[in-house]
Amino acid sequence: MVNQKIQAAKAELFRSQHLDKKILVLPNIWDALGAKLIKQVGFPSIATASVATALSNGYPDGERIPFSALLEIVLKISSAVDLPLSVDIERGFADSIVDLKENIRLLIENGAVGINIEDSHPDHKGLTKIGDQCRKIEAIRETAILCDVPMVINARTDIFLQKTEENPMTQAIERAKAFKTAGADCVYPILINRYDDITRFVEEVGMPMNVLLLKPISDLQHLENIGVARITLGPNLLNHALTAMKAVAEGLIKYDSSAFFGRDLLSREYLDQLL
């Protein structure tokens, strides 16, 4: 598969990007061509989003895509570009620590140097107990050490997504601190959407923080200034692409080609040179 020494160097590079004062923007892609485009634009690393990789391959989100199919996507992307690659693995595609460790080993073998792992139950109606989630993070770290690839663990908490806690900030901070102790490198309180809450989170947790780019917190420079380490886009690049396709298709079915010619398209030469 991939070269272990190169993998280790990429992992260290990826970790250092979380510690830089400059915010790390990670566009979430779903295939090799998208990875090549993101590299050409100038981004230093890439990531997948579970929704995008699942939907673009004909599966609903929620670990419904076969793990073997996800591994094929990871290998194609990691073979297409030499950038650090982080993979969204949802709950880990595993019901046991043994299976989780094997999945992490396979991800590393296929080119991943980072992972995103969440703490929801499969139905997203409740959270994994803190101790159980910490054991998963510890198992990922142990496996990465055995593989000699210092994988970057982005520990996602779904406190704000589920909206079931009376004091979500307190609970999110408690989880983040526990995940940090267990070996996480970055924490991701998905759907946090207030600058003041983000500032408090950064100050109290004391580790790199990932936020999802949302309209209420869309000032990237301000996010950098208040200490956010990393921004991800979730499935929204795919959504942008499909939104444009839908507009063109809806026009053409009505014999209206204005949307088809409504923007300058990438040239065939540009697309060819990506390959």
N, C-alpha and C positions, 0 to 999 in steps of 0.2 A: 504494500500500500504506500504510505507516505514515509518520508525520511524522519526518523525520530529526532535527530539533532536539529533539523530545520523546524520541526514542530515545536520543540522546546524554545528555540529562539523566537518563533512567532508568538508563543504564549507570553514570554517575558516582554516582548515588544507591546503586546496587547495590554498587559498589566500596566506597563509604564504610561500608556495612553490614558488610563484612568486616573493617573496621579499628576498629570500635566495640568497647569493652570488653564490651558485652553480646553474648552469643552469638547468631548468626543461625540460627534454626530454619527450615528450608525443607521444608514438607510437599510431597511429590511427588504431583502430580495428573495427570489424564489427559484432562480435558475442560473445557469452559467452565463448566459448572455447578459442578464441583468447585472451580475457580478462584474463582468468585464466593463460594462458601461459605467458603473459606479467607480471602478478603479480609474477609468479614463478621465472622469470628471475630476478626480483628485482626492477621493476619500481614502483615509489610511487603513481602514478595516471595514469588514462587512458582517452582516448578521442576517439570519433568517427569522421569519415570523411563522408561528405554527399555522395560523389561519391561511396565510398566503401559500405556504408549501402544500397544505392540504387541499384547499379549493382549486388551486391551479393544476392539481393532479387528479381531480375528480372525487375528492373525499371531503366530508364535513370535518370541521375542527373537533378537537377533543380526543386526540390519540386514535382517530379512526383510520388514518393512513397507516398502512403496515410499516413497522419499524424498518424492515428490510428496504422498503421503498424510500423511506427517509434517508437511510444510509447511502443509497444510490445517488440521491440529490446532493447530499453532503460531499460525496466523492467527486461528483461532476463539478461542483462549485470550487472545491479546494484544488482541483486539478486545473481549473480554468484561470485562476488568479493566484498570485503569491502573497495575497494579503491575509492577515489573521482573520479567521472565520469563527463566529460564535453562533451556536445553534439553539433554537428554542425547542426544548424537549418536553414542554408542558410538565407533567408529573414524573416524567422519566421513563414512560412506557414500561413500567415494572410494578409488580405487586409485592416484591420482596427486595431486601437489600442485596441478596446474591444476584438477582436479575438486573438490578440497577447497576451494580458494579460491572457486570458483563456488557451492558449497554454503553456505559461510559468508555470502557476499553475499546469497543467497536467504533464509537464516535471518534476517539483519538486516532485509531488506525485509519480512519477514512478522512481525516484532515481537520477535525474540529479542535480549536484551542481554547474555546470558551463555550459555556452553556448557560441557558436561562432555565431555571426550574422554579415552579410555582407551588404554593402551599394550599391550594383548594382541594376539596374532595372532587372526585370525578364528575359529579353532577353540579359542581360549583354552588352547592347548598351547605356550606360549612367549611371550616378550615382544618387542616391537619394539625394535631396537637403539636405544640412547639417542640417538645422533646422528640417526637417522631420525625418532624421535619429536620431537626438538627442532626439526627442520626443519618438521614439521607445525605445531608451536606457533608458530614464527616466521611461517609462511604465514598462520595465522589472525590473528596480530597485524597483519601487513602489510595484510591485507584489511580488517580493522576500521578501521585508520587511513585507508585509501582511502575507506571508507564514512563517515568522520567520526563513527563510533560506537565509543567506547572499550570494546569488548566485554570482559566479565570471563571469563577463561579458567580453568576449574577442571581441572587436569591430574591425571587419575586414574592411579595405578599399581596393577597387579594382582599385585604381589609376594606379598602375604599370601593372595590369592585362589588363586593357583596352587600355592603350597606346594612349590615346586621348588628354591628357593634355600637353601643351607646357612646363610647369615646374612642373613635377610630384612631386618632393620632397617638394616644397613649398606648393602645394595643399595637399599632404599627411600629412604634419606636421600641417597645419591648421585644417584639419579634425580630426586628432588625439587629438589635444588640445580641440576641441569642444566636442568630445566624452568623454574625460576625465572629463570635467566640467559636462556633462550630467549624469555621474555615471559609466562609464566604468572602469574596473580594469586593463585591458591590451589592447594594440592596436596591430593590425596585418596588416601591409602593405604587403599583399601577393605579391610575386614575386620580392620584393626588393632583389637585388643580388650583391651589392657592399659593401665591408666592410666599406669604407669611408662614404657611405650614411647611413649605419646602425649606425655608430658612431655619425654622425650628428643628426640622428633621436632621438637616446637615449638622447643625451645632450639637444636638444631643446624641446622635448616633456616632459621629466621628469616623465615618468611612465613606468611600465613593458611593454616590447616589445616582441611580438611573431614573429618569422620568420619561413618561410617554408624552410626546408633543401634542398638546391640546390647545384649543383656541384661547382659553382664559390664561394660559401660561405660554404664549407663543413668542415672547420676546427672548430670543436665544442669547442675546448679549446680557440681558438681565439675569437669566438663569446661570450663565457663566459667572457673573459677578457675585451671586449669592452662594456659589460653591457647588452647583450641580456638576458632576463629573461626566455624565453621559446622557444622551438623548436618543431614544429610539422612536420609530414611526409606526410600529405594529404593522397591520395589514394595509395601511393607507396608501402606500405606493401602488400596490395592486389595485386598490379601489380607484385611484386616479386613472390608471390605465384602462380599467373596465368602464369607468364613467365616460371617458373619451370615446371608447369603442361603441358604447351604447348610443351616444349622441349621433355619431356618424351613421350607425346602422338605422336608427329611427328616422334620420333624414332620408337615407337612400330608399327605404321602403315606401316613402311618400314621394319618390322621384325628386327629392331635394338634395343636391350635392353641395350645398353651401358649407355644411359642417365638414365634409370630406376635404374641401379646399380651404378651410377656415384657418389653418395654421401652417407654418413652414414645417415640413417633415424632415427627419434625418435622411441624409442622402444614402444611396446604396453604397457608395464608396466608404462613408462613415461606418455603416453597419459591417461591411466586409473587413475593414481594418480593425474592428473590435475582435475579430476572430484571429 
